[in-house]
Amino acid sequence: MDATPENDVPTSDIGKNLEYVKASIDLAASRARRRSNSVNLVAISKTQKAERIRSALLAGHKVFGENRVQEASEKWLDLRTESPDAILHLIGPLQTNKVKRAVELFDVIQTIDRPKLARSLAREIERTGKVVDCFIQINSGEEAQKAGVLPTDADAFISLCRDELKLPIVGLMCIPPRGDVPGLHFGLVAELARRNGITGLSMGMSGDYEEAVRFGATHVRIGTAIFGARPITKGPDGH
Ligand SMILES: *Cc1c(COP(=O)(O)O)cnc(C)c1O
């Protein structure tokens, strides 16, 4: 067994956990009268070693999320070569000085949350011609320490990104405050998306993804339920 106190799930169980999570998503989707393939499972592999990610890839899973550009660059160097069809989402805060590397590495950037970042991304996408799907992060709980656009600023920011900067905005993303009823946040973000004609909704993590699917999530971001508990991390988005 290669489980350690930091990761309580042995590598050999990762494929089985993926199956379980997928089945739960399918069930939640069918209960919500949604098609099961309308929900994308993004396996959150932050802090996980390459060999553990490799076992998810070997189990046939292709879509992953990382929260740090530097960590992802290092880990995915070989994994990308081995699995060229893997799809990588950035789900953590992005600094403008890392935009170039992020556009190179990621297929989807979920955390666009301020004009300076949006402008810098738009320039880099234009310059490289790389196709990068973009999500706008909404700070639905209006938490001072958390990234994301405030709900009251969302319409204007979406318009800036989409109409002025021509960013390919495909969805909205949120991380509800711990301890809050997540459905309130999922409902709010779903409504912001609906009234702006945006179809993608990245919401739901290990503890609340079935609820998120009920509220229309098109992308659920699941780490712990697949890979096991992570070492304690600090920071608002370090869940
Ligand atoms: C870590 C993280 C997740 C995954 O959380 P789990 O509870 O482990 O499923 C999802 N979204 C974001 C933004 C994260 O940082």
PDBQT file of the ligand as one rigid body, heavy atoms in Angstrom, charges set to zero:
ROOT
HETATM    1  C1  LIG A 301      -9.288  22.020  -4.259  1.00  0.00    +0.000 C 
HETATM    2  C2  LIG A 301     -10.375  22.577  -5.062  1.00  0.00    +0.000 A 
HETATM    3  C3  LIG A 301     -11.456  21.760  -5.452  1.00  0.00    +0.000 A 
HETATM    4  C4  LIG A 301     -11.612  20.313  -5.042  1.00  0.00    +0.000 C 
HETATM    5  O1  LIG A 301     -12.069  20.215  -3.730  1.00  0.00    +0.000 OA
HETATM    6  P1  LIG A 301     -12.463  18.802  -3.075  1.00  0.00    +0.000 P 
HETATM    7  O2  LIG A 301     -13.258  19.176  -1.891  1.00  0.00    +0.000 OA
HETATM    8  O3  LIG A 301     -11.182  18.122  -2.749  1.00  0.00    +0.000 OA
HETATM    9  O4  LIG A 301     -13.246  18.038  -4.075  1.00  0.00    +0.000 OA
HETATM   10  C5  LIG A 301     -12.426  22.337  -6.248  1.00  0.00    +0.000 A 
HETATM   11  N1  LIG A 301     -12.343  23.626  -6.653  1.00  0.00    +0.000 NA
HETATM   12  C6  LIG A 301     -11.326  24.427  -6.291  1.00  0.00    +0.000 A 
HETATM   13  C7  LIG A 301     -11.296  25.835  -6.777  1.00  0.00    +0.000 C 
HETATM   14  C8  LIG A 301     -10.311  23.935  -5.482  1.00  0.00    +0.000 A 
HETATM   15  O5  LIG A 301      -9.310  24.765  -5.125  1.00  0.00    +0.000 OA
ENDROOT
TORSDOF 0
